[in-house]
C-alpha cells in the first residue's frame, strides 16, 4: 500500500527514498492504493491534464475500499491507544490508513511521520 505522502512527492517529481522505492516497485512488485488515498492524492491536482494522468495511473492499480464499521472502530481504538502513550496523531485519515494496513497485513510505503507510532506501538509494517 502506498500512502498519499509518497504519491504526492512522486507526481511532483520530488526524489526521496520513498519515491525511489516506489519507482523500483512499480511493474515489479504488486502495489496497491486505497480509496481514501486516491481521494487525497487526486484532490490536490490543479491542472486537468495532470489530474487525468494521475487518475489513470492510480486507477490501474488495485484500489482497496478502506473504510467500514470495523476499521472505523479499530481506528478509534488505535488512536486512543496511542493517546494513552502520550501520542496524538494529527490526521484522522492517517489513523484510518494505518489501521487498515495493520488489520490486513499490508506493508505501507509512507513518508509521513504520523505513521511512525503505528509502526512502533501497533505493528504497522513498513514497505521501506
ROSE-4610 file (N, C-alpha, C; in Angstrom, 1 decimal, always signed):
// ROSE-4610
residu = [X/X/X/X/X/X/X/X/X/X/X/X/X/X/X/X/X/X/X/X/X/X/X/X/X/X/X/X/X/X/X/X/X/X/X/X/X/X/X/X/X/X/X/X/X/X/X/X/X/X/X/X/X/X/X/X/X/X/X/X/X/X/X/X/X/X/X/X/X/X/X/X/X/X/X/X/X/X/X/X/X/X/X/X/X/X/X/X/X/X/X/X/X/X/X/X/X/X/X/X/X/X/X/X/X/X/X/X/X/X/X/X/X/X/X/X/X/X/X/X/X/X/X/X/X/X/X/X/X/X/X/X/X/X/X/X/X/X/X/X/X/X/X/X/X/X/X/X/X/X/X/X/X/X/X/X/X/X/X/X/X/X/X/X/X/X/X/X/X/X/X/X/X/X/X/X/X/X/X/X/X/X/X/X/X/X/X/X/X/X/X/X/X/X/X/X/X/X/X/X/X/X/X/X/X/X/X/X/X/X/X/X/X/X/X/X/X/X/X/X/X/X/X/X/X/X/X/X/X/X/X/X/X/X/X/X/X/X/X/X/X/X/X/X/X/X/X/X/X/X/X/X/X/X/X/X/X/X/X/X/X/X/X/X/X/X/X/X/X/X/X/X/X/X/X/X/X/X/X/X/X/X/X/X/X/X/X/X/X/X/X/X/X/X/X/X/X/X/X/X/X/X/X/X/X/X/X/X/X/X/X/X/X/X/X/X/X/X/X/X/X/X/X/X/X/X/X/X/X/X/X/X/X/X/X/X/X/X/X/X/X/X/X/X/X/X/X/X/X/X/X/X/X/X/X/X/X/X/X/X/X/X/X/X/X/X/X/X/X/X/X/X/X/X/X/X/X/X/X/X/X/X/X/X]
num = [1/1/1/2/2/2/3/3/3/4/4/4/5/5/5/6/6/6/7/7/7/8/8/8/9/9/9/10/10/10/11/11/11/12/12/12/13/13/13/14/14/14/15/15/15/16/16/16/17/17/17/18/18/18/19/19/19/20/20/20/21/21/21/22/22/22/23/23/23/24/24/24/25/25/25/26/26/26/27/27/27/28/28/28/29/29/29/30/30/30/31/31/31/32/32/32/33/33/33/34/34/34/35/35/35/36/36/36/37/37/37/38/38/38/39/39/39/40/40/40/41/41/41/42/42/42/43/43/43/44/44/44/45/45/45/46/46/46/47/47/47/48/48/48/49/49/49/50/50/50/51/51/51/52/52/52/53/53/53/54/54/54/55/55/55/56/56/56/57/57/57/58/58/58/59/59/59/60/60/60/61/61/61/62/62/62/63/63/63/64/64/64/65/65/65/66/66/66/67/67/67/68/68/68/69/69/69/70/70/70/71/71/71/72/72/72/73/73/73/74/74/74/75/75/75/76/76/76/77/77/77/78/78/78/79/79/79/80/80/80/81/81/81/82/82/82/83/83/83/84/84/84/85/85/85/86/86/86/87/87/87/88/88/88/89/89/89/90/90/90/91/91/91/92/92/92/93/93/93/94/94/94/95/95/95/96/96/96/97/97/97/98/98/98/99/99/99/100/100/100/101/101/101/102/102/102/103/103/103/104/104/104/105/105/105/106/106/106/107/107/107/108/108/108/109/109/109/110/110/110/111/111/111/112/112/112/113/113/113/114/114/114/115/115/115/116/116/116/117/117/117/118/118/118/119/119/119/120/120/120/121/121/121/122/122/122/123/123/123/124/124/124/125/125/125/126/126/126/127/127/127/128/128/128]
x = [+0.9/+0.0/+0.9/+0.6/+1.4/+0.5/+1.1/+0.4/+0.4/-0.5/-0.6/+0.7/+1.4/+2.6/+3.6/+3.7/+4.6/+4.1/+2.9/+2.3/+2.5/+2.2/+2.3/+3.7/+4.7/+6.1/+6.4/+5.9/+6.2/+5.7/+4.4/+3.8/+4.4/+5.0/+5.7/+7.1/+7.6/+9.0/+10.0/+9.5/+10.4/+11.1/+12.4/+13.2/+13.4/+12.8/+13.0/+13.3/+13.7/+14.0/+12.7/+11.5/+10.3/+9.9/+10.1/+9.7/+10.6/+11.9/+12.8/+12.4/+11.9/+11.4/+10.2/+9.3/+8.1/+8.5/+9.4/+9.8/+10.4/+11.1/+11.7/+10.6/+9.5/+8.4/+7.5/+7.2/+6.2/+6.6/+5.7/+5.9/+6.6/+7.1/+7.9/+7.2/+6.7/+6.1/+4.7/+3.7/+2.3/+2.3/+1.7/+1.5/+0.0/-0.5/-1.9/-2.1/-3.3/-3.6/-5.0/-5.5/-6.8/-7.7/-9.0/-9.9/-9.7/-9.3/-9.0/-7.8/-6.8/-5.5/-5.8/-6.6/-6.9/-7.6/-8.5/-9.2/-8.2/-7.3/-6.3/-5.4/-4.9/-4.0/-4.6/-5.8/-6.4/-6.9/-7.4/-7.9/-6.9/-5.6/-4.6/-4.1/-4.6/-4.1/-4.9/-4.2/-4.8/-5.1/-4.2/-4.4/-5.1/-6.1/-6.9/-6.0/-5.0/-4.2/-3.4/-2.9/-2.1/-3.1/-4.3/-5.3/-5.6/-5.9/-6.3/-5.1/-3.9/-2.7/-2.6/-2.7/-2.6/-3.8/-5.0/-6.2/-6.0/-5.5/-5.3/-4.3/-3.2/-2.2/-2.7/-3.3/-3.8/-4.9/-5.8/-7.0/-6.6/-5.4/-4.9/-4.4/-4.1/-3.7/-4.9/-4.7/-5.8/-6.1/-7.4/-7.8/-8.7/-8.2/-8.9/-9.9/-11.1/-12.2/-11.8/-11.3/-10.7/-11.6/-12.7/-13.5/-14.7/-15.0/-16.2/-16.3/-17.4/-17.6/-16.4/-16.0/-14.9/-13.6/-13.2/-12.0/-12.2/-13.4/-13.7/-13.5/-14.0/-13.9/-12.5/-11.8/-10.4/-9.5/-9.9/-9.1/-9.2/-10.5/-10.7/-9.9/-10.0/-9.2/-7.7/-7.2/-5.8/-5.4/-6.2/-6.0/-5.9/-6.9/-6.9/-5.7/-5.3/-4.1/-2.8/-2.7/-1.6/-1.7/-2.9/-3.1/-2.7/-3.0/-2.6/-1.1/-0.4/+1.1/+1.6/+0.7/+1.1/+1.3/+0.8/+1.0/-0.4/-0.4/-1.7/-1.4/-2.1/-1.9/-2.7/-2.0/-2.6/-3.8/-3.8/-4.8/-5.6/-6.9/-7.7/-7.5/-7.3/-7.2/-5.9/-4.9/-3.7/-4.0/-4.8/-5.2/-6.0/-6.9/-7.7/-6.8/-5.9/-5.0/-4.1/-3.5/-2.6/-3.3/-4.5/-5.3/-5.7/-6.1/-6.5/-5.3/-4.1/-2.9/-2.5/-2.6/-2.4/-3.3/-4.6/-5.6/-5.5/-5.0/-5.0/-3.6/-2.6/-1.2/-0.6/-0.9/-0.3/+0.8/+2.0/+3.1/+2.7/+3.1/+2.7/+4.0/+4.0/+5.1/+4.7/+5.4/+5.0/+6.2/+5.9/+7.0/+6.4/+5.3/+4.6/+5.0/+5.5/+6.0/+4.8/+3.6/+2.4/+2.3/+2.9/+2.8/+3.8/+4.8/+5.9/+5.3/+4.4/+3.9/+3.1/+2.4/+1.7/+2.7/+3.8/+4.9/+5.5/+5.8/+6.5/+5.6/+4.3/+3.5/+2.4/+2.0/+0.9/+1.1/+2.4/+2.7/+2.6/+2.4/+2.4/+3.7/+3.5/+4.7/+5.0/+6.3/+6.7/+7.2/+7.0/+7.5/+8.9/+9.5/+10.8/+11.9]
y = [-1.2/+0.0/+1.2/+2.2/+3.4/+4.6/+5.3/+6.4/+7.7/+8.6/+9.8/+10.6/+10.6/+11.3/+11.0/+9.7/+9.2/+9.6/+9.3/+9.6/+11.1/+12.0/+13.4/+13.8/+13.3/+13.6/+13.0/+11.8/+11.1/+11.9/+12.3/+13.1/+14.5/+15.0/+16.3/+16.2/+15.0/+14.8/+15.0/+14.9/+15.0/+13.7/+13.7/+12.5/+12.3/+11.3/+10.9/+9.4/+8.9/+7.5/+6.7/+7.2/+6.6/+6.6/+7.7/+7.8/+6.9/+6.8/+5.9/+4.4/+4.1/+2.8/+2.5/+3.5/+3.3/+3.0/+3.8/+3.7/+2.2/+1.7/+0.4/-0.7/-0.4/-1.4/-1.5/-0.3/-0.3/-1.2/-2.1/-3.0/-4.3/-4.3/-5.5/-6.2/-5.4/-5.9/-5.4/-6.2/-5.7/-4.4/-3.4/-2.1/-1.8/-1.4/-1.0/+0.3/+0.8/+2.0/+1.8/+2.8/+2.7/+3.9/+3.7/+4.8/+6.1/+6.0/+7.3/+7.9/+7.2/+7.7/+8.3/+7.6/+8.0/+9.4/+9.6/+10.9/+12.0/+11.6/+12.6/+13.1/+12.1/+12.5/+13.3/+12.8/+13.4/+14.8/+15.0/+16.4/+17.5/+17.1/+18.1/+18.7/+18.0/+18.4/+19.7/+20.6/+21.9/+21.8/+21.1/+21.0/+19.8/+19.9/+18.7/+17.6/+18.0/+17.0/+16.2/+16.8/+16.1/+15.3/+15.8/+15.0/+13.7/+13.9/+12.7/+11.7/+12.2/+11.2/+10.5/+11.2/+10.5/+9.6/+10.0/+9.1/+7.9/+7.9/+6.8/+5.8/+6.3/+5.5/+4.9/+5.7/+5.1/+4.1/+4.4/+3.5/+2.2/+2.1/+0.9/-0.1/+0.5/-0.3/-0.9/-2.0/-2.4/-1.3/-0.9/+0.1/-0.5/-0.5/-1.1/-0.2/-0.7/+0.1/+0.0/+1.0/+1.0/+1.2/+1.8/+2.2/+1.4/+1.1/+0.4/+0.4/-0.1/+0.0/-0.6/-1.8/-2.5/-1.6/-1.1/-0.3/+1.0/+1.6/+2.8/+2.6/+1.5/+1.3/+0.9/+0.1/-0.2/+1.0/+1.9/+3.1/+4.0/+4.1/+4.9/+4.2/+2.9/+2.2/+2.5/+2.4/+2.7/+4.1/+5.1/+6.5/+6.6/+6.0/+6.0/+5.4/+4.2/+3.5/+4.4/+5.1/+6.0/+7.2/+7.7/+8.9/+8.5/+7.3/+6.8/+6.7/+6.6/+6.6/+8.1/+9.0/+10.4/+10.9/+10.2/+10.5/+10.9/+12.0/+12.4/+12.5/+11.6/+11.6/+12.9/+13.6/+14.9/+14.7/+13.6/+13.5/+12.1/+12.2/+11.0/+10.1/+10.6/+9.8/+8.9/+9.4/+8.6/+7.4/+7.7/+6.6/+5.5/+6.0/+5.0/+4.2/+4.8/+4.1/+3.2/+3.6/+2.7/+1.5/+1.8/+0.7/-0.3/+0.2/-0.7/-1.6/-1.0/-1.8/-2.8/-2.4/-3.3/-4.5/-4.2/-5.3/-6.2/-5.7/-6.5/-7.0/-6.8/-7.3/-6.7/-5.4/-4.8/-3.8/-4.0/-3.0/-1.7/-0.6/+0.7/+1.4/+2.0/+2.8/+4.3/+4.9/+6.3/+7.2/+8.5/+9.4/+10.4/+10.1/+11.0/+10.4/+11.3/+10.9/+10.4/+10.8/+10.4/+8.8/+8.1/+6.7/+6.0/+6.7/+6.1/+5.5/+6.1/+5.5/+4.2/+4.2/+3.0/+1.8/+2.1/+1.1/+0.7/+1.7/+1.4/+0.7/+1.1/+0.6/-0.4/-0.3/-1.1/-2.1/-2.2/-3.3/-3.0/-1.7/-1.4/-1.8/-2.5/-2.9/-1.8/-1.5/-0.5/-1.2/-0.6/-1.2/-0.7/+0.1/+0.6/-0.4]
z = [+0.0/+0.0/+0.0/-0.9/-1.0/-0.5/+0.5/+1.1/+0.2/+0.4/-0.4/-0.2/+0.9/+1.1/+0.1/-0.3/-1.3/-2.7/-3.0/-4.3/-4.6/-3.7/-3.9/-4.3/-3.6/-3.9/-5.3/-5.5/-6.8/-8.0/-7.9/-9.0/-9.1/-8.0/-8.1/-8.5/-8.7/-9.2/-8.1/-6.8/-5.7/-5.4/-5.5/-5.2/-3.7/-3.2/-1.8/-1.8/-0.6/-0.5/-0.8/-0.4/-0.6/-2.1/-2.8/-4.2/-5.0/-4.6/-5.3/-5.1/-3.9/-3.6/-4.4/-4.5/-5.3/-6.8/-7.3/-8.7/-8.9/-7.9/-8.1/-8.0/-7.2/-7.1/-8.2/-8.8/-9.9/-11.1/-11.5/-12.5/-12.2/-10.9/-10.4/-9.3/-8.4/-7.2/-7.1/-6.6/-6.6/-5.7/-6.2/-5.5/-5.5/-4.4/-4.3/-3.7/-3.7/-3.0/-2.4/-1.7/-1.1/-1.6/-1.4/-1.8/-1.1/+0.2/+0.9/+0.4/+0.0/-0.5/-1.9/-2.7/-4.0/-4.0/-3.0/-2.9/-2.5/-1.5/-1.0/-2.1/-2.9/-4.0/-5.1/-5.6/-6.8/-6.5/-5.3/-5.0/-5.0/-5.0/-5.0/-6.4/-7.4/-8.8/-9.2/-9.7/-10.2/-11.7/-12.5/-13.9/-14.3/-15.2/-15.6/-16.2/-17.0/-17.7/-16.6/-15.6/-14.5/-13.8/-13.5/-12.8/-13.5/-14.8/-15.6/-15.7/-15.8/-15.9/-14.6/-13.5/-12.1/-11.9/-12.3/-12.1/-12.9/-14.1/-15.0/-14.3/-13.9/-13.2/-12.0/-11.1/-9.8/-9.9/-10.9/-11.0/-11.7/-12.3/-12.9/-11.8/-10.6/-9.5/-8.8/-8.0/-7.1/-6.1/-6.0/-5.1/-4.0/-2.8/-1.7/-1.1/-0.9/-0.1/+1.3/+1.9/+3.2/+4.4/+4.2/+5.4/+5.5/+6.7/+7.1/+8.6/+9.2/+10.6/+11.4/+11.0/+11.8/+11.8/+10.6/+10.6/+11.3/+11.2/+11.9/+13.4/+14.0/+15.4/+15.8/+15.0/+15.3/+15.2/+14.3/+14.2/+15.4/+15.9/+17.1/+18.3/+18.4/+19.4/+19.3/+18.1/+17.9/+18.2/+17.9/+18.2/+19.7/+20.4/+21.9/+22.5/+22.0/+22.5/+22.4/+21.2/+21.1/+22.0/+22.1/+23.0/+24.5/+24.9/+26.2/+26.3/+25.2/+25.2/+25.1/+25.1/+25.0/+23.6/+22.6/+21.2/+20.6/+20.0/+19.3/+17.8/+17.1/+15.6/+15.1/+14.2/+13.7/+12.8/+12.0/+10.9/+11.1/+11.2/+11.3/+10.1/+9.0/+7.8/+7.9/+8.5/+8.7/+9.7/+10.7/+11.6/+10.9/+10.0/+9.2/+8.3/+7.6/+6.6/+7.4/+8.5/+9.2/+9.8/+10.3/+10.9/+9.8/+8.6/+7.5/+7.2/+7.1/+6.7/+7.8/+9.1/+10.2/+10.1/+10.0/+10.1/+8.9/+7.7/+6.5/+6.2/+7.1/+6.9/+5.7/+5.4/+4.2/+4.6/+4.1/+4.4/+3.8/+4.4/+3.9/+3.6/+2.4/+1.9/+2.2/+3.1/+3.5/+3.8/+3.8/+4.2/+5.2/+5.8/+6.8/+8.2/+9.0/+10.3/+11.2/+10.9/+11.7/+11.7/+10.8/+10.8/+11.7/+12.1/+13.0/+14.2/+15.0/+16.2/+15.9/+14.8/+14.4/+14.2/+13.6/+13.4/+14.7/+15.6/+16.8/+17.8/+18.0/+19.0/+18.6/+17.3/+16.9/+15.8/+15.4/+14.5/+13.0/+12.6/+11.2/+10.5/+9.4/+8.7/+7.6/+7.5/+6.5/+5.3/+4.1/+2.9/+2.5/+3.4/+3.1/+3.4]
